[in-house]
Structure formats: C-alpha cells, structure tokens
Amino acid sequence: MPFKLFQNGNILTAQEVQEYMMNQQMMVFASEAARDASITSPTEGMFVFLKDAERLTVFRNSAWRNF
C-alpha cells in the first residue's frame, strides 16, 4: 500500500482510515519520559519518534530500542 500524506482539514472516508491511517501511524513525543507517561502498555512493533533526542524508537522484546 502506498504512503499517503494527510493535511489538516482533509475529510477522510472510512476506507481511507482503514487502508492508510491504521497502517501509517507515527507517534511523536517530546521525550522518553513523555512517551512512557502516555504509553503504559506498548505493543510489539510500535514506533515512536522522540523530539529531544531526534531518535526513532521501536518496542521490541518488551523494551524500547533505538531503530
């Protein structure tokens, strides 16, 4: 499935939500502390970008790891 860039104000169809948004999520947090406070039960394969460290992390094998 190709990547789709959504803009503010776009009206999304149910099909777009299912096809694109469910597969294209990237959460952005200010820091590890902010991430950990917000995500109390991460799931395997979850990606998160940390602004302060300018780093992409992934949850693998029960821990956050640098990607």
mmCIF file of the N, C-alpha and C atoms, coordinates in Angstrom:
data_MODEL
# 
_entry.id   MODEL 
# 
loop_
_atom_site.group_PDB 
_atom_site.id 
_atom_site.type_symbol 
_atom_site.label_atom_id 
_atom_site.label_alt_id 
_atom_site.label_comp_id 
_atom_site.label_asym_id 
_atom_site.label_entity_id 
_atom_site.label_seq_id 
_atom_site.pdbx_PDB_ins_code 
_atom_site.Cartn_x 
_atom_site.Cartn_y 
_atom_site.Cartn_z 
_atom_site.occupancy 
_atom_site.B_iso_or_equiv 
_atom_site.pdbx_formal_charge 
_atom_site.auth_seq_id 
_atom_site.auth_comp_id 
_atom_site.auth_asym_id 
_atom_site.auth_atom_id 
_atom_site.pdbx_PDB_model_num 
ATOM 1   N N  . MET A 1 1  ? 0.838   -1.171 0.000  1.00 0.00 ? 1  MET A N  1 
ATOM 2   C CA . MET A 1 1  ? 0.000   0.000  0.000  1.00 0.00 ? 1  MET A CA 1 
ATOM 3   C C  . MET A 1 1  ? 0.890   1.244  0.000  1.00 0.00 ? 1  MET A C  1 
ATOM 4   N N  . PRO A 1 2  ? 0.617   2.204  -0.853 1.00 0.00 ? 2  PRO A N  1 
ATOM 5   C CA . PRO A 1 2  ? 1.431   3.411  -0.897 1.00 0.00 ? 2  PRO A CA 1 
ATOM 6   C C  . PRO A 1 2  ? 1.207   4.280  0.335  1.00 0.00 ? 2  PRO A C  1 
ATOM 7   N N  . PHE A 1 3  ? 2.172   5.139  0.610  1.00 0.00 ? 3  PHE A N  1 
ATOM 8   C CA . PHE A 1 3  ? 2.079   6.095  1.715  1.00 0.00 ? 3  PHE A CA 1 
ATOM 9   C C  . PHE A 1 3  ? 1.181   7.234  1.283  1.00 0.00 ? 3  PHE A C  1 
ATOM 10  N N  . LYS A 1 4  ? 0.376   7.752  2.202  1.00 0.00 ? 4  LYS A N  1 
ATOM 11  C CA . LYS A 1 4  ? -0.486  8.882  1.888  1.00 0.00 ? 4  LYS A CA 1 
ATOM 12  C C  . LYS A 1 4  ? -0.283  9.950  2.943  1.00 0.00 ? 4  LYS A C  1 
ATOM 13  N N  . LEU A 1 5  ? -0.037  11.184 2.526  1.00 0.00 ? 5  LEU A N  1 
ATOM 14  C CA . LEU A 1 5  ? 0.151   12.303 3.429  1.00 0.00 ? 5  LEU A CA 1 
ATOM 15  C C  . LEU A 1 5  ? -1.180  13.018 3.599  1.00 0.00 ? 5  LEU A C  1 
ATOM 16  N N  . PHE A 1 6  ? -1.646  13.090 4.831  1.00 0.00 ? 6  PHE A N  1 
ATOM 17  C CA . PHE A 1 6  ? -2.908  13.758 5.134  1.00 0.00 ? 6  PHE A CA 1 
ATOM 18  C C  . PHE A 1 6  ? -2.627  15.189 5.565  1.00 0.00 ? 6  PHE A C  1 
ATOM 19  N N  . GLN A 1 7  ? -3.480  16.099 5.189  1.00 0.00 ? 7  GLN A N  1 
ATOM 20  C CA . GLN A 1 7  ? -3.353  17.513 5.547  1.00 0.00 ? 7  GLN A CA 1 
ATOM 21  C C  . GLN A 1 7  ? -4.481  17.906 6.493  1.00 0.00 ? 7  GLN A C  1 
ATOM 22  N N  . ASN A 1 8  ? -4.227  18.927 7.313  1.00 0.00 ? 8  ASN A N  1 
ATOM 23  C CA . ASN A 1 8  ? -5.286  19.453 8.177  1.00 0.00 ? 8  ASN A CA 1 
ATOM 24  C C  . ASN A 1 8  ? -6.477  19.863 7.333  1.00 0.00 ? 8  ASN A C  1 
ATOM 25  N N  . GLY A 1 9  ? -7.659  19.505 7.787  1.00 0.00 ? 9  GLY A N  1 
ATOM 26  C CA . GLY A 1 9  ? -8.875  19.868 7.080  1.00 0.00 ? 9  GLY A CA 1 
ATOM 27  C C  . GLY A 1 9  ? -9.352  18.836 6.071  1.00 0.00 ? 9  GLY A C  1 
ATOM 28  N N  . ASN A 1 10 ? -8.547  17.813 5.772  1.00 0.00 ? 10 ASN A N  1 
ATOM 29  C CA . ASN A 1 10 ? -8.986  16.757 4.861  1.00 0.00 ? 10 ASN A CA 1 
ATOM 30  C C  . ASN A 1 10 ? -10.182 16.023 5.451  1.00 0.00 ? 10 ASN A C  1 
ATOM 31  N N  . ILE A 1 11 ? -11.110 15.683 4.626  1.00 0.00 ? 11 ILE A N  1 
ATOM 32  C CA . ILE A 1 11 ? -12.231 14.843 5.037  1.00 0.00 ? 11 ILE A CA 1 
ATOM 33  C C  . ILE A 1 11 ? -11.882 13.419 4.644  1.00 0.00 ? 11 ILE A C  1 
ATOM 34  N N  . LEU A 1 12 ? -11.811 12.541 5.626  1.00 0.00 ? 12 LEU A N  1 
ATOM 35  C CA . LEU A 1 12 ? -11.405 11.161 5.377  1.00 0.00 ? 12 LEU A CA 1 
ATOM 36  C C  . LEU A 1 12 ? -12.610 10.249 5.266  1.00 0.00 ? 12 LEU A C  1 
ATOM 37  N N  . THR A 1 13 ? -12.537 9.325  4.337  1.00 0.00 ? 13 THR A N  1 
ATOM 38  C CA . THR A 1 13 ? -13.571 8.310  4.221  1.00 0.00 ? 13 THR A CA 1 
ATOM 39  C C  . THR A 1 13 ? -13.224 7.151  5.150  1.00 0.00 ? 13 THR A C  1 
ATOM 40  N N  . ALA A 1 14 ? -14.186 6.318  5.435  1.00 0.00 ? 14 ALA A N  1 
ATOM 41  C CA . ALA A 1 14 ? -13.937 5.137  6.269  1.00 0.00 ? 14 ALA A CA 1 
ATOM 42  C C  . ALA A 1 14 ? -12.886 4.248  5.611  1.00 0.00 ? 14 ALA A C  1 
ATOM 43  N N  . GLN A 1 15 ? -12.922 4.146  4.309  1.00 0.00 ? 15 GLN A N  1 
ATOM 44  C CA . GLN A 1 15 ? -11.947 3.325  3.585  1.00 0.00 ? 15 GLN A CA 1 
ATOM 45  C C  . GLN A 1 15 ? -10.538 3.871  3.761  1.00 0.00 ? 15 GLN A C  1 
ATOM 46  N N  . GLU A 1 16 ? -10.351 5.199  3.719  1.00 0.00 ? 16 GLU A N  1 
ATOM 47  C CA . GLU A 1 16 ? -9.026  5.786  3.917  1.00 0.00 ? 16 GLU A CA 1 
ATOM 48  C C  . GLU A 1 16 ? -8.503  5.525  5.331  1.00 0.00 ? 16 GLU A C  1 
ATOM 49  N N  . VAL A 1 17 ? -9.391  5.596  6.296  1.00 0.00 ? 17 VAL A N  1 
ATOM 50  C CA . VAL A 1 17 ? -8.978  5.308  7.671  1.00 0.00 ? 17 VAL A CA 1 
ATOM 51  C C  . VAL A 1 17 ? -8.498  3.867  7.774  1.00 0.00 ? 17 VAL A C  1 
ATOM 52  N N  . GLN A 1 18 ? -9.228  2.953  7.205  1.00 0.00 ? 18 GLN A N  1 
ATOM 53  C CA . GLN A 1 18 ? -8.863  1.539  7.266  1.00 0.00 ? 18 GLN A CA 1 
ATOM 54  C C  . GLN A 1 18 ? -7.605  1.231  6.466  1.00 0.00 ? 18 GLN A C  1 
ATOM 55  N N  . GLU A 1 19 ? -7.469  1.801  5.287  1.00 0.00 ? 19 GLU A N  1 
ATOM 56  C CA . GLU A 1 19 ? -6.360  1.453  4.411  1.00 0.00 ? 19 GLU A CA 1 
ATOM 57  C C  . GLU A 1 19 ? -5.069  2.193  4.723  1.00 0.00 ? 19 GLU A C  1 
ATOM 58  N N  . TYR A 1 20 ? -5.168  3.440  5.140  1.00 0.00 ? 20 TYR A N  1 
ATOM 59  C CA . TYR A 1 20 ? -3.963  4.238  5.331  1.00 0.00 ? 20 TYR A CA 1 
ATOM 60  C C  . TYR A 1 20 ? -3.657  4.508  6.799  1.00 0.00 ? 20 TYR A C  1 
ATOM 61  N N  . MET A 1 21 ? -4.586  5.123  7.490  1.00 0.00 ? 21 MET A N  1 
ATOM 62  C CA . MET A 1 21 ? -4.295  5.575  8.847  1.00 0.00 ? 21 MET A CA 1 
ATOM 63  C C  . MET A 1 21 ? -3.990  4.435  9.806  1.00 0.00 ? 21 MET A C  1 
ATOM 64  N N  . MET A 1 22 ? -4.623  3.302  9.643  1.00 0.00 ? 22 MET A N  1 
ATOM 65  C CA . MET A 1 22 ? -4.374  2.181  10.542 1.00 0.00 ? 22 MET A CA 1 
ATOM 66  C C  . MET A 1 22 ? -2.965  1.617  10.347 1.00 0.00 ? 22 MET A C  1 
ATOM 67  N N  . ASN A 1 23 ? -2.366  1.875  9.190  1.00 0.00 ? 23 ASN A N  1 
ATOM 68  C CA . ASN A 1 23 ? -1.038  1.342  8.891  1.00 0.00 ? 23 ASN A CA 1 
ATOM 69  C C  . ASN A 1 23 ? 0.064   2.398  8.865  1.00 0.00 ? 23 ASN A C  1 
ATOM 70  N N  . GLN A 1 24 ? -0.268  3.670  9.049  1.00 0.00 ? 24 GLN A N  1 
ATOM 71  C CA . GLN A 1 24 ? 0.703   4.748  8.906  1.00 0.00 ? 24 GLN A CA 1 
ATOM 72  C C  . GLN A 1 24 ? 0.804   5.609  10.153 1.00 0.00 ? 24 GLN A C  1 
ATOM 73  N N  . GLN A 1 25 ? 0.798   5.043  11.287 1.00 0.00 ? 25 GLN A N  1 
ATOM 74  C CA . GLN A 1 25 ? 0.830   5.863  12.490 1.00 0.00 ? 25 GLN A CA 1 
ATOM 75  C C  . GLN A 1 25 ? 2.244   6.038  13.007 1.00 0.00 ? 25 GLN A C  1 
ATOM 76  N N  . MET A 1 26 ? 2.577   7.254  13.335 1.00 0.00 ? 26 MET A N  1 
ATOM 77  C CA . MET A 1 26 ? 3.856   7.556  13.978 1.00 0.00 ? 26 MET A CA 1 
ATOM 78  C C  . MET A 1 26 ? 3.554   8.533  15.099 1.00 0.00 ? 26 MET A C  1 
ATOM 79  N N  . MET A 1 27 ? 3.737   8.091  16.310 1.00 0.00 ? 27 MET A N  1 
ATOM 80  C CA . MET A 1 27 ? 3.524   8.969  17.450 1.00 0.00 ? 27 MET A CA 1 
ATOM 81  C C  . MET A 1 27 ? 4.803   9.750  17.709 1.00 0.00 ? 27 MET A C  1 
ATOM 82  N N  . VAL A 1 28 ? 4.645   11.016 18.083 1.00 0.00 ? 28 VAL A N  1 
ATOM 83  C CA . VAL A 1 28 ? 5.776   11.888 18.351 1.00 0.00 ? 28 VAL A CA 1 
ATOM 84  C C  . VAL A 1 28 ? 5.645   12.407 19.779 1.00 0.00 ? 28 VAL A C  1 
ATOM 85  N N  . PHE A 1 29 ? 6.737   12.265 20.549 1.00 0.00 ? 29 PHE A N  1 
ATOM 86  C CA . PHE A 1 29 ? 6.747   12.718 21.935 1.00 0.00 ? 29 PHE A CA 1 
ATOM 87  C C  . PHE A 1 29 ? 7.943   13.620 22.162 1.00 0.00 ? 29 PHE A C  1 
ATOM 88  N N  . ALA A 1 30 ? 7.831   14.499 23.146 1.00 0.00 ? 30 ALA A N  1 
ATOM 89  C CA . ALA A 1 30 ? 8.911   15.423 23.474 1.00 0.00 ? 30 ALA A CA 1 
ATOM 90  C C  . ALA A 1 30 ? 10.124  14.694 24.034 1.00 0.00 ? 30 ALA A C  1 
ATOM 91  N N  . SER A 1 31 ? 9.894   13.614 24.780 1.00 0.00 ? 31 SER A N  1 
ATOM 92  C CA . SER A 1 31 ? 10.993  12.918 25.449 1.00 0.00 ? 31 SER A CA 1 
ATOM 93  C C  . SER A 1 31 ? 10.582  11.489 25.798 1.00 0.00 ? 31 SER A C  1 
ATOM 94  N N  . GLU A 1 32 ? 11.546  10.706 26.292 1.00 0.00 ? 32 GLU A N  1 
ATOM 95  C CA . GLU A 1 32 ? 11.247  9.354  26.764 1.00 0.00 ? 32 GLU A CA 1 
ATOM 96  C C  . GLU A 1 32 ? 10.254  9.401  27.918 1.00 0.00 ? 32 GLU A C  1 
ATOM 97  N N  . ALA A 1 33 ? 10.424  10.365 28.809 1.00 0.00 ? 33 ALA A N  1 
ATOM 98  C CA . ALA A 1 33 ? 9.520   10.483 29.962 1.00 0.00 ? 33 ALA A CA 1 
ATOM 99  C C  . ALA A 1 33 ? 8.081   10.731 29.503 1.00 0.00 ? 33 ALA A C  1 
ATOM 100 N N  . ALA A 1 34 ? 7.913   11.597 28.509 1.00 0.00 ? 34 ALA A N  1 
ATOM 101 C CA . ALA A 1 34 ? 6.577   11.872 27.983 1.00 0.00 ? 34 ALA A CA 1 
ATOM 102 C C  . ALA A 1 34 ? 5.993   10.630 27.317 1.00 0.00 ? 34 ALA A C  1 
ATOM 103 N N  . ARG A 1 35 ? 6.814   9.920  26.569 1.00 0.00 ? 35 ARG A N  1 
ATOM 104 C CA . ARG A 1 35 ? 6.369   8.675  25.931 1.00 0.00 ? 35 ARG A CA 1 
ATOM 105 C C  . ARG A 1 35 ? 5.916   7.664  26.961 1.00 0.00 ? 35 ARG A C  1 
ATOM 106 N N  . ASP A 1 36 ? 6.758   7.442  27.968 1.00 0.00 ? 36 ASP A N  1 
ATOM 107 C CA . ASP A 1 36 ? 6.450   6.431  28.977 1.00 0.00 ? 36 ASP A CA 1 
ATOM 108 C C  . ASP A 1 36 ? 5.230   6.790  29.810 1.00 0.00 ? 36 ASP A C  1 
ATOM 109 N N  . ALA A 1 37 ? 5.001   8.073  30.023 1.00 0.00 ? 37 ALA A N  1 
ATOM 110 C CA . ALA A 1 37 ? 3.816   8.504  30.770 1.00 0.00 ? 37 ALA A CA 1 
ATOM 111 C C  . ALA A 1 37 ? 2.541   8.311  29.949 1.00 0.00 ? 37 ALA A C  1 
ATOM 112 N N  . SER A 1 38 ? 2.656   8.430  28.630 1.00 0.00 ? 38 SER A N  1 
ATOM 113 C CA . SER A 1 38 ? 1.487   8.326  27.753 1.00 0.00 ? 38 SER A CA 1 
ATOM 114 C C  . SER A 1 38 ? 1.183   6.905  27.309 1.00 0.00 ? 38 SER A C  1 
ATOM 115 N N  . ILE A 1 39 ? 2.227   6.113  27.107 1.00 0.00 ? 39 ILE A N  1 
ATOM 116 C CA . ILE A 1 39 ? 2.037   4.745  26.622 1.00 0.00 ? 39 ILE A CA 1 
ATOM 117 C C  . ILE A 1 39 ? 2.386   3.793  27.763 1.00 0.00 ? 39 ILE A C  1 
ATOM 118 N N  . THR A 1 40 ? 1.368   3.368  28.465 1.00 0.00 ? 40 THR A N  1 
ATOM 119 C CA . THR A 1 40 ? 1.604   2.494  29.616 1.00 0.00 ? 40 THR A CA 1 
ATOM 120 C C  . THR A 1 40 ? 1.647   1.019  29.251 1.00 0.00 ? 40 THR A C  1 
ATOM 121 N N  . SER A 1 41 ? 1.098   0.671  28.094 1.00 0.00 ? 41 SER A N  1 
ATOM 122 C CA . SER A 1 41 ? 1.106   -0.727 27.641 1.00 0.00 ? 41 SER A CA 1 
ATOM 123 C C  . SER A 1 41 ? 1.480   -0.787 26.161 1.00 0.00 ? 41 SER A C  1 
ATOM 124 N N  . PRO A 1 42 ? 2.752   -0.563 25.838 1.00 0.00 ? 42 PRO A N  1 
ATOM 125 C CA . PRO A 1 42 ? 3.156   -0.596 24.427 1.00 0.00 ? 42 PRO A CA 1 
ATOM 126 C C  . PRO A 1 42 ? 2.994   -2.002 23.835 1.00 0.00 ? 42 PRO A C  1 
ATOM 127 N N  . THR A 1 43 ? 2.811   -2.035 22.530 1.00 0.00 ? 43 THR A N  1 
ATOM 128 C CA . THR A 1 43 ? 2.675   -3.314 21.841 1.00 0.00 ? 43 THR A CA 1 
ATOM 129 C C  . THR A 1 43 ? 3.892   -3.552 20.946 1.00 0.00 ? 43 THR A C  1 
ATOM 130 N N  . GLU A 1 44 ? 4.172   -4.794 20.720 1.00 0.00 ? 44 GLU A N  1 
ATOM 131 C CA . GLU A 1 44 ? 5.316   -5.211 19.898 1.00 0.00 ? 44 GLU A CA 1 
ATOM 132 C C  . GLU A 1 44 ? 5.250   -4.550 18.520 1.00 0.00 ? 44 GLU A C  1 
ATOM 133 N N  . GLY A 1 45 ? 6.358   -3.917 18.108 1.00 0.00 ? 45 GLY A N  1 
ATOM 134 C CA . GLY A 1 45 ? 6.440   -3.300 16.792 1.00 0.00 ? 45 GLY A CA 1 
ATOM 135 C C  . GLY A 1 45 ? 6.002   -1.848 16.741 1.00 0.00 ? 45 GLY A C  1 
ATOM 136 N N  . MET A 1 46 ? 5.607   -1.271 17.869 1.00 0.00 ? 46 MET A N  1 
ATOM 137 C CA . MET A 1 46 ? 5.152   0.114  17.907 1.00 0.00 ? 46 MET A CA 1 
ATOM 138 C C  . MET A 1 46 ? 6.348   1.054  17.698 1.00 0.00 ? 46 MET A C  1 
ATOM 139 N N  . PHE A 1 47 ? 6.196   2.052  16.814 1.00 0.00 ? 47 PHE A N  1 
ATOM 140 C CA . PHE A 1 47 ? 7.243   3.044  16.553 1.00 0.00 ? 47 PHE A CA 1 
ATOM 141 C C  . PHE A 1 47 ? 6.880   4.378  17.195 1.00 0.00 ? 47 PHE A C  1 
ATOM 142 N N  . VAL A 1 48 ? 7.891   5.067  17.727 1.00 0.00 ? 48 VAL A N  1 
ATOM 143 C CA . VAL A 1 48 ? 7.712   6.376  18.350 1.00 0.00 ? 48 VAL A CA 1 
ATOM 144 C C  . VAL A 1 48 ? 8.934   7.236  18.025 1.00 0.00 ? 48 VAL A C  1 
ATOM 145 N N  . PHE A 1 49 ? 8.692   8.512  17.686 1.00 0.00 ? 49 PHE A N  1 
ATOM 146 C CA . PHE A 1 49 ? 9.788   9.453  17.473 1.00 0.00 ? 49 PHE A CA 1 
ATOM 147 C C  . PHE A 1 49 ? 9.920   10.334 18.698 1.00 0.00 ? 49 PHE A C  1 
ATOM 148 N N  . LEU A 1 50 ? 11.168  10.501 19.191 1.00 0.00 ? 50 LEU A N  1 
ATOM 149 C CA . LEU A 1 50 ? 11.456  11.347 20.352 1.00 0.00 ? 50 LEU A CA 1 
ATOM 150 C C  . LEU A 1 50 ? 12.101  12.642 19.861 1.00 0.00 ? 50 LEU A C  1 
ATOM 151 N N  . LYS A 1 51 ? 11.413  13.767 20.085 1.00 0.00 ? 51 LYS A N  1 
ATOM 152 C CA . LYS A 1 51 ? 11.892  15.056 19.584 1.00 0.00 ? 51 LYS A CA 1 
ATOM 153 C C  . LYS A 1 51 ? 13.205  15.494 20.211 1.00 0.00 ? 51 LYS A C  1 
ATOM 154 N N  . ASP A 1 52 ? 13.318  15.371 21.544 1.00 0.00 ? 52 ASP A N  1 
ATOM 155 C CA . ASP A 1 52 ? 14.512  15.891 22.206 1.00 0.00 ? 52 ASP A CA 1 
ATOM 156 C C  . ASP A 1 52 ? 15.781  15.189 21.743 1.00 0.00 ? 52 ASP A C  1 
ATOM 157 N N  . ALA A 1 53 ? 15.692  13.901 21.482 1.00 0.00 ? 53 ALA A N  1 
ATOM 158 C CA . ALA A 1 53 ? 16.862  13.126 21.047 1.00 0.00 ? 53 ALA A CA 1 
ATOM 159 C C  . ALA A 1 53 ? 16.928  12.976 19.534 1.00 0.00 ? 53 ALA A C  1 
ATOM 160 N N  . GLU A 1 54 ? 15.881  13.445 18.831 1.00 0.00 ? 54 GLU A N  1 
ATOM 161 C CA . GLU A 1 54 ? 15.770  13.256 17.381 1.00 0.00 ? 54 GLU A CA 1 
ATOM 162 C C  . GLU A 1 54 ? 16.051  11.804 17.030 1.00 0.00 ? 54 GLU A C  1 
ATOM 163 N N  . ARG A 1 55 ? 15.266  10.923 17.664 1.00 0.00 ? 55 ARG A N  1 
ATOM 164 C CA . ARG A 1 55 ? 15.522  9.486  17.544 1.00 0.00 ? 55 ARG A CA 1 
ATOM 165 C C  . ARG A 1 55 ? 14.212  8.725  17.356 1.00 0.00 ? 55 ARG A C  1 
ATOM 166 N N  . LEU A 1 56 ? 14.257  7.743  16.491 1.00 0.00 ? 56 LEU A N  1 
ATOM 167 C CA . LEU A 1 56 ? 13.150  6.834  16.272 1.00 0.00 ? 56 LEU A CA 1 
ATOM 168 C C  . LEU A 1 56 ? 13.366  5.603  17.142 1.00 0.00 ? 56 LEU A C  1 
ATOM 169 N N  . THR A 1 57 ? 12.344  5.231  17.900 1.00 0.00 ? 57 THR A N  1 
ATOM 170 C CA . THR A 1 57 ? 12.448  4.044  18.748 1.00 0.00 ? 57 THR A CA 1 
ATOM 171 C C  . THR A 1 57 ? 11.346  3.060  18.378 1.00 0.00 ? 57 THR A C  1 
ATOM 172 N N  . VAL A 1 58 ? 11.601  1.792  18.650 1.00 0.00 ? 58 VAL A N  1 
ATOM 173 C CA . VAL A 1 58 ? 10.636  0.733  18.367 1.00 0.00 ? 58 VAL A CA 1 
ATOM 174 C C  . VAL A 1 58 ? 10.538  -0.154 19.605 1.00 0.00 ? 58 VAL A C  1 
ATOM 175 N N  . PHE A 1 59 ? 9.337   -0.638 19.888 1.00 0.00 ? 59 PHE A N  1 
ATOM 176 C CA . PHE A 1 59 ? 9.144   -1.519 21.035 1.00 0.00 ? 59 PHE A CA 1 
ATOM 177 C C  . PHE A 1 59 ? 9.331   -2.960 20.562 1.00 0.00 ? 59 PHE A C  1 
ATOM 178 N N  . ARG A 1 60 ? 10.418  -3.590 21.006 1.00 0.00 ? 60 ARG A N  1 
ATOM 179 C CA . ARG A 1 60 ? 10.757  -4.963 20.620 1.00 0.00 ? 60 ARG A CA 1 
ATOM 180 C C  . ARG A 1 60 ? 11.200  -5.728 21.855 1.00 0.00 ? 60 ARG A C  1 
ATOM 181 N N  . ASN A 1 61 ? 10.742  -6.969 21.954 1.00 0.00 ? 61 ASN A N  1 
ATOM 182 C CA . ASN A 1 61 ? 11.162  -7.856 23.049 1.00 0.00 ? 61 ASN A CA 1 
ATOM 183 C C  . ASN A 1 61 ? 10.997  -7.207 24.417 1.00 0.00 ? 61 ASN A C  1 
ATOM 184 N N  . SER A 1 62 ? 9.852   -6.594 24.636 1.00 0.00 ? 62 SER A N  1 
ATOM 185 C CA . SER A 1 62 ? 9.470   -5.999 25.934 1.00 0.00 ? 62 SER A CA 1 
ATOM 186 C C  . SER A 1 62 ? 10.271  -4.767 26.329 1.00 0.00 ? 62 SER A C  1 
ATOM 187 N N  . ALA A 1 63 ? 10.896  -4.075 25.369 1.00 0.00 ? 63 ALA A N  1 
ATOM 188 C CA . ALA A 1 63 ? 11.658  -2.865 25.684 1.00 0.00 ? 63 ALA A CA 1 
ATOM 189 C C  . ALA A 1 63 ? 11.688  -1.897 24.492 1.00 0.00 ? 63 ALA A C  1 
ATOM 190 N N  . TRP A 1 64 ? 11.844  -0.602 24.785 1.00 0.00 ? 64 TRP A N  1 
ATOM 191 C CA . TRP A 1 64 ? 12.045  0.393  23.727 1.00 0.00 ? 64 TRP A CA 1 
ATOM 192 C C  . TRP A 1 64 ? 13.488  0.337  23.266 1.00 0.00 ? 64 TRP A C  1 
ATOM 193 N N  . ARG A 1 65 ? 13.695  0.273  21.977 1.00 0.00 ? 65 ARG A N  1 
ATOM 194 C CA . ARG A 1 65 ? 15.039  0.184  21.420 1.00 0.00 ? 65 ARG A CA 1 
ATOM 195 C C  . ARG A 1 65 ? 15.195  1.221  20.308 1.00 0.00 ? 65 ARG A C  1 
ATOM 196 N N  . ASN A 1 66 ? 16.421  1.696  20.123 1.00 0.00 ? 66 ASN A N  1 
ATOM 197 C CA . ASN A 1 66 ? 16.696  2.629  19.027 1.00 0.00 ? 66 ASN A CA 1 
ATOM 198 C C  . ASN A 1 66 ? 16.529  1.897  17.712 1.00 0.00 ? 66 ASN A C  1 
ATOM 199 N N  . PHE A 1 67 ? 15.988  2.605  16.743 1.00 0.00 ? 67 PHE A N  1 
ATOM 200 C CA . PHE A 1 67 ? 15.768  1.979  15.443 1.00 0.00 ? 67 PHE A CA 1 
ATOM 201 C C  . PHE A 1 67 ? 16.871  2.370  14.501 1.00 0.00 ? 67 PHE A C  1 
# 
